[in-house]
Amino acid sequence: MRFTEKDMEVIGEYSPELLAAKTIPHYNTPISAKENYYRMFRKDEPCEWIPAHCDCINFNPNIIPDCKARGMVNEVDGLAPGEEGGLDMFGLEWIWEPEVGGSMVRQGLYLFDDANDWKEKVVFPDLDSYDWQGCADRNRGIYFDTDRVTEYVQFTGMFERLISFMTMQNALVALMDEDQEDAVHELFDKLADFYDDLIDHLHRYFHIDMFQFHDDWGSQRGPLINPDTIREMIAPYVKRVVDSCHKRGIIFDFHCCGKNERLVPIMIECGMDQWGGQAINDFDYIYETYGDQIAIGITPYDCRTERDPEHAKELAKKFADDYCPEFQKKPFFAVMRRAIPEYREALYRYSRIALGQ
C-alpha cells in the first residue's frame, strides 16, 4: 500500500513498552502493528514499515513469581517501587538492584554445588495453582488481544536457570565435567518440559504472540562457553522450547547478552525467529551473513543518544535509505528504546515511504 499523509495521523495512544517512560502514538497504519510484525516471518506478504519494539507490548503478569522476583512486572496489577524481588517459581530469593535495573539470587541461597543433586533439591512449581483466569480477565484488551504484538519475557532460561541453582562458576564446571553432564542433560530435559507447559498456559489464557527467552551465552569479548559445548549441552533443549512456541504459532525471541557473532549459527540451528543482541556485536557482519535466516534486532543510528529533533529525523531517514533496499529479502526489527518521539516518527514515515507498495 502506497504511503500517504493519512498514514501519519495519530488516531490514539499506545501504552509504553517495557522500560519506556512515555506513551507511544498510534498512527493510522495501513495494517495493524501485529500483522506487520508477523509478516517479517511469514514472508507471504511484504511489511509496510520497519517493525520495531514499540510495535510490541511486554506482558509479564504478577501471578508468575519470576516476574516479580526479577523486578519486571508489566500488567494492570503492577508493582509499587520497592516491591521488586522475592521468591521465583523455584523458591529462590532474588534481590532487585534499582541502580542497575537488574536482580540476582541472594548470596548463599543456591540449591546445590553438584548437578547430580538436583533431583533432591529442585521442586518444580504447580502452574495450575496460579490464577490464570483472573489475570486474563483484568488484562484482556490492554496487554493482550490488541492490535500489537504481546510478548512474554522469560527472564531465566536454561543456562541462566542452572546458574541460579548452583552459581555461575559451578554451572560452567557442570557443563564440562563428565561426572555431571548426564545430570545436566536430565535437568534441562525436565526444564524443557516445564517451559512447554508454561508456554501452553500463556497461549491458552493470554494468547501471547511472542515468547522472549533469556539465556546469556556471551561475555564482553566473546562466548562464555565453547560453541561445541553449547551445541551438545544446551542447544537441544532450547530448540525444544523454540518448537513449543512454533507449534502454537508463537514467535521465539532470543535474549542473549554478550559478543555472540560466533553463536548465531547455533541460534539458526535451533530455529529461533529473532535475536536482538547488544551493541558490542558487529551487526553489519551479522546482517549481511545471516539476515536471511534469522531476524536481527538493529539499533538505528544514534537513536539512543540523539536528542536534537531535526538531526534525529535526518538520522532516521539515512537509516531507512541504507537498510530498506535489502529489507524485504532480509527483514529485521528496529531496537528503538530510549529514542525520542521525533526519531520514532521519522523512521516510521521514511520506512513506510520506502516499503509501501
C-alpha positions as CSV (number, residue, x, y, z in Angstrom):
1,M,0.0,0.0,0.0
2,R,1.5,3.3,-1.1
3,F,2.3,5.9,1.6
4,T,0.0,8.9,2.0
5,E,0.0,11.6,4.7
6,K,-3.1,9.9,6.2
7,D,-0.6,7.2,7.5
8,M,0.9,9.8,9.8
9,E,-2.4,10.7,11.5
10,V,-2.4,9.9,15.2
11,I,-5.6,8.1,16.0
12,G,-4.8,7.0,19.5
13,E,-2.1,6.3,22.1
14,Y,-0.3,3.1,23.0
15,S,0.8,2.3,26.5
16,P,4.6,2.3,26.8
17,E,6.6,-0.8,26.1
18,L,8.6,-2.3,29.0
19,L,11.1,0.2,30.4
20,A,9.9,3.0,28.2
21,A,9.0,6.2,30.0
22,K,6.3,7.7,27.7
23,T,3.3,6.6,25.8
24,I,3.6,5.9,22.1
25,P,1.5,7.4,19.3
26,H,-0.8,5.1,17.5
27,Y,-0.6,6.1,13.8
28,N,-3.2,5.4,11.2
29,T,-1.2,2.5,9.8
30,P,-2.5,0.6,6.7
31,I,-2.3,-2.7,8.6
32,S,-2.0,-3.4,12.3
33,A,1.3,-3.4,14.1
34,K,0.8,-7.1,14.9
35,E,0.2,-8.0,11.2
36,N,3.2,-6.0,10.1
37,Y,5.4,-7.8,12.6
38,Y,4.2,-11.3,11.7
39,R,4.9,-10.6,8.0
40,M,8.6,-10.4,8.9
41,F,8.5,-14.1,9.5
42,R,5.7,-15.3,7.2
43,K,7.2,-13.5,4.2
44,D,4.0,-14.2,2.2
45,E,3.3,-10.5,2.1
46,P,5.7,-7.6,2.5
47,C,6.0,-5.5,5.6
48,E,4.6,-1.9,5.2
49,W,7.3,-0.4,7.5
50,I,10.3,-1.5,9.5
51,P,8.9,-3.3,12.6
52,A,10.1,-2.1,15.9
53,H,9.9,-3.0,19.6
54,C,7.3,-0.2,20.0
55,D,5.0,-2.4,17.9
56,C,5.1,-4.8,20.8
57,I,3.8,-4.7,24.4
58,N,5.6,-6.6,27.1
59,F,3.2,-8.6,29.3
60,N,4.7,-10.1,32.4
61,P,1.9,-10.9,34.8
62,N,2.1,-10.7,38.6
63,I,0.8,-14.2,39.0
64,I,4.1,-15.7,37.7
65,P,6.6,-15.4,40.6
66,D,9.6,-15.0,38.3
67,C,8.3,-11.6,37.0
68,K,8.1,-10.1,40.5
69,A,11.4,-11.7,41.6
70,R,13.2,-10.3,38.6
71,G,11.6,-6.9,39.1
72,M,9.8,-6.8,35.7
73,V,6.0,-7.0,36.2
74,N,4.2,-5.3,33.3
75,E,0.4,-5.7,33.7
76,V,-2.6,-3.9,35.2
77,D,-1.7,-5.1,38.7
78,G,1.8,-3.7,38.6
79,L,4.4,-3.3,41.3
80,A,4.9,-0.3,43.5
81,P,8.5,0.9,44.0
82,G,10.3,-1.4,46.5
83,E,8.1,-4.4,45.8
84,E,10.6,-5.9,43.3
85,G,12.4,-9.1,44.1
86,G,11.4,-12.1,46.2
87,L,10.9,-15.7,45.5
88,D,10.9,-17.1,42.0
89,M,9.0,-20.1,40.7
90,F,11.5,-22.5,42.2
91,G,11.6,-20.8,45.6
92,L,14.9,-19.0,45.2
93,E,15.1,-15.4,46.6
94,W,16.2,-12.7,44.2
95,I,17.4,-9.2,45.2
96,W,16.4,-6.3,43.0
97,E,19.1,-3.7,42.4
98,P,17.3,-0.5,41.2
99,E,20.5,1.3,40.4
100,V,21.4,-1.2,37.7
101,G,17.9,-2.3,36.8
102,G,18.6,-6.0,37.5
103,S,18.4,-8.8,40.0
104,M,20.4,-11.7,41.4
105,V,19.9,-14.6,43.7
106,R,20.6,-13.7,47.3
107,Q,24.2,-14.7,48.1
108,G,24.4,-18.1,49.9
109,L,20.9,-19.3,48.9
110,Y,21.9,-21.5,46.0
111,L,20.4,-25.0,45.9
112,F,23.4,-27.3,45.2
113,D,27.1,-27.4,44.2
114,D,26.9,-30.6,42.2
115,A,24.4,-31.1,39.4
116,N,23.9,-34.7,40.5
117,D,22.0,-33.4,43.5
118,W,19.3,-31.5,41.5
119,K,16.6,-34.1,41.9
120,E,16.8,-33.9,45.7
121,K,16.9,-30.1,45.7
122,V,14.7,-28.7,42.8
123,V,10.9,-28.5,43.3
124,F,9.1,-27.7,40.1
125,P,6.1,-25.3,40.6
126,D,2.5,-26.3,40.0
127,L,1.5,-23.9,37.2
128,D,-2.2,-24.8,37.6
129,S,-2.2,-23.2,41.0
130,Y,-1.7,-19.7,39.6
131,D,-4.8,-17.5,39.0
132,W,-4.6,-17.5,35.2
133,Q,-8.2,-16.7,34.5
134,G,-8.3,-13.8,37.0
135,C,-5.2,-12.4,35.4
136,A,-6.6,-12.8,31.9
137,D,-9.8,-11.0,32.9
138,R,-8.1,-7.9,34.1
139,N,-5.5,-7.6,31.3
140,R,-7.5,-8.6,28.2
141,G,-7.7,-5.8,25.6
142,I,-4.9,-3.9,27.4
143,Y,-1.9,-6.2,27.4
144,F,-3.1,-8.9,25.1
145,D,-5.8,-9.4,22.4
146,T,-4.9,-6.0,21.0
147,D,-3.5,-4.9,17.6
148,R,0.1,-5.0,18.9
149,V,2.4,-8.0,19.5
150,T,2.0,-9.3,23.0
151,E,5.4,-10.6,24.3
152,Y,6.0,-12.5,27.4
153,V,9.6,-12.4,28.8
154,Q,11.0,-15.5,30.5
155,F,13.9,-14.0,32.3
156,T,15.7,-17.2,33.3
157,G,16.3,-19.8,30.6
158,M,18.4,-23.0,30.6
159,F,21.9,-21.9,31.4
160,E,20.7,-19.0,33.5
161,R,18.4,-21.3,35.4
162,L,21.4,-23.6,36.1
163,I,23.4,-20.6,37.3
164,S,20.5,-19.6,39.7
165,F,20.5,-23.1,41.1
166,M,24.3,-23.5,41.6
167,T,26.3,-20.2,40.9
168,M,28.0,-19.2,37.6
169,Q,31.3,-21.0,38.5
170,N,29.7,-24.3,39.4
171,A,27.3,-24.1,36.3
172,L,30.3,-23.6,34.0
173,V,32.1,-26.6,35.6
174,A,28.9,-28.8,35.4
175,L,28.7,-28.3,31.6
176,M,32.2,-29.7,31.2
177,D,32.5,-32.2,34.0
178,E,31.9,-35.8,32.7
179,D,30.6,-36.8,36.2
180,Q,27.9,-34.1,36.0
181,E,27.0,-34.0,32.3
182,D,24.3,-36.6,32.5
183,A,22.6,-34.9,35.4
184,V,22.7,-31.5,33.5
185,H,21.0,-33.3,30.5
186,E,18.3,-34.7,32.8
187,L,17.7,-31.3,34.4
188,F,17.5,-29.5,31.1
189,D,15.2,-32.2,29.7
190,K,12.8,-31.6,32.7
191,L,13.1,-27.8,32.2
192,A,12.2,-28.1,28.5
193,D,9.0,-30.0,29.5
194,F,8.3,-27.3,32.1
195,Y,8.7,-24.4,29.7
196,D,6.4,-26.2,27.2
197,D,3.8,-26.3,29.9
198,L,4.4,-22.7,30.8
199,I,4.1,-21.7,27.1
200,D,0.9,-23.7,26.8
201,H,-0.7,-21.7,29.7
202,L,0.5,-18.4,28.3
203,H,-1.0,-19.4,24.9
204,R,-4.3,-20.6,26.3
205,Y,-5.1,-17.8,28.7
206,F,-3.2,-14.8,27.2
207,H,-2.9,-15.6,23.5
208,I,0.7,-14.4,23.5
209,D,2.3,-13.6,20.1
210,M,5.9,-13.8,21.1
211,F,8.0,-15.5,23.8
212,Q,11.3,-14.0,24.8
213,F,13.8,-16.4,26.3
214,H,16.7,-15.1,28.3
215,D,19.9,-17.2,28.2
216,D,23.1,-15.2,28.2
217,W,25.9,-17.2,26.5
218,G,28.4,-14.4,26.0
219,S,30.8,-12.0,27.7
220,Q,32.1,-8.6,26.6
221,R,34.8,-10.3,24.5
222,G,33.1,-13.4,23.1
223,P,31.2,-16.6,24.1
224,L,31.3,-17.7,27.7
225,I,31.1,-21.3,26.7
226,N,32.7,-23.2,23.8
227,P,30.2,-23.4,20.9
228,D,30.6,-27.2,20.8
229,T,29.6,-27.4,24.4
230,I,26.6,-25.2,23.8
231,R,25.6,-27.4,20.8
232,E,25.9,-30.6,23.0
233,M,24.6,-29.4,26.4
234,I,22.2,-26.5,25.9
235,A,21.0,-26.1,22.3
236,P,18.9,-29.3,22.0
237,Y,16.8,-28.2,24.9
238,V,16.5,-24.6,23.8
239,K,15.4,-26.0,20.4
240,R,12.6,-27.8,22.2
241,V,11.4,-24.5,23.7
242,V,11.5,-23.0,20.2
243,D,9.4,-25.9,18.9
244,S,7.0,-25.4,21.8
245,C,6.4,-21.8,20.6
246,H,6.2,-22.7,16.9
247,K,3.6,-25.4,17.3
248,R,1.3,-22.8,18.9
249,G,2.1,-20.1,16.3
250,I,4.2,-18.1,18.7
251,I,7.4,-16.1,17.7
252,F,10.5,-17.1,19.5
253,D,12.6,-14.1,20.5
254,F,16.1,-14.8,22.0
255,H,17.7,-12.5,24.5
256,C,21.4,-13.4,24.7
257,C,23.8,-10.8,26.1
258,G,27.5,-10.7,25.0
259,K,29.6,-10.6,21.9
260,N,28.0,-13.5,20.2
261,E,28.6,-13.4,16.4
262,R,30.1,-16.9,16.6
263,L,26.9,-18.2,18.2
264,V,24.4,-17.0,15.6
265,P,24.7,-20.3,13.6
266,I,23.6,-22.1,16.7
267,M,20.6,-19.8,17.1
268,I,19.7,-20.6,13.5
269,E,20.1,-24.3,14.1
270,C,17.6,-24.1,17.0
271,G,15.1,-22.5,14.7
272,M,15.0,-19.2,16.5
273,D,13.0,-16.4,14.8
274,Q,14.8,-13.3,16.1
275,W,17.7,-12.1,18.3
276,G,18.3,-8.6,19.5
277,G,21.8,-8.5,20.8
278,Q,23.9,-5.9,22.5
279,A,25.6,-3.0,20.6
280,I,29.0,-4.6,21.0
281,N,28.2,-7.1,18.3
282,D,29.1,-6.4,14.6
283,F,25.6,-6.1,13.3
284,D,26.7,-5.2,9.8
285,Y,28.5,-8.6,9.5
286,I,25.7,-10.4,11.2
287,Y,23.0,-8.9,9.0
288,E,25.0,-9.5,5.8
289,T,25.9,-13.1,6.7
290,Y,22.7,-14.3,8.5
291,G,20.0,-11.8,7.9
292,D,18.1,-14.1,5.5
293,Q,18.0,-16.8,8.1
294,I,17.1,-15.0,11.4
295,A,15.6,-11.6,12.1
296,I,18.2,-9.4,13.8
297,G,17.4,-6.5,16.1
298,I,19.3,-3.5,14.7
299,T,19.6,-0.2,16.6
300,P,19.2,2.7,14.2
301,Y,22.0,5.3,14.0
302,D,22.5,7.0,17.4
303,C,18.8,6.6,18.3
304,R,19.5,6.0,22.0
305,T,21.6,9.2,22.4
306,E,20.4,11.7,19.8
307,R,18.2,14.4,21.4
308,D,18.1,17.0,18.7
309,P,14.8,16.5,16.8
310,E,15.9,17.7,13.4
311,H,19.1,15.7,13.5
312,A,17.1,12.7,14.7
313,K,14.9,12.9,11.6
314,E,17.9,13.1,9.4
315,L,19.4,10.0,11.0
316,A,16.2,8.1,10.7
317,K,15.9,8.9,7.0
318,K,19.5,7.8,6.4
319,F,18.9,4.6,8.2
320,A,15.8,3.9,6.1
321,D,17.6,4.8,2.9
322,D,20.5,2.5,3.8
323,Y,18.6,-0.6,5.0
324,C,15.2,-0.6,3.2
325,P,16.6,-1.7,-0.2
326,E,17.5,-5.1,1.3
327,F,14.7,-5.3,3.9
328,Q,12.2,-7.5,2.1
329,K,15.0,-10.1,1.4
330,K,16.4,-9.8,4.9
331,P,13.8,-8.4,7.3
332,F,14.8,-7.2,10.7
333,F,13.3,-5.2,13.6
334,A,14.5,-1.8,14.9
335,V,15.5,-1.6,18.5
336,M,14.1,1.8,19.4
337,R,14.1,2.0,23.2
338,R,15.1,5.4,24.5
339,A,14.7,7.0,21.1
340,I,13.0,10.4,21.2
341,P,9.5,10.7,19.6
342,E,10.8,12.5,16.6
343,Y,13.1,9.7,15.8
344,R,10.4,7.0,16.1
345,E,8.0,9.1,13.9
346,A,10.6,9.7,11.2
347,L,11.7,6.1,11.0
348,Y,8.0,5.1,10.6
349,R,7.5,7.7,7.9
350,Y,10.6,7.0,5.8
351,S,10.4,3.3,6.0
352,R,6.6,3.5,5.1
353,I,7.6,5.5,2.0
354,A,10.4,3.1,1.1
355,L,8.5,-0.2,1.7
356,G,4.9,0.8,0.9
357,Q,3.9,-0.7,-2.4
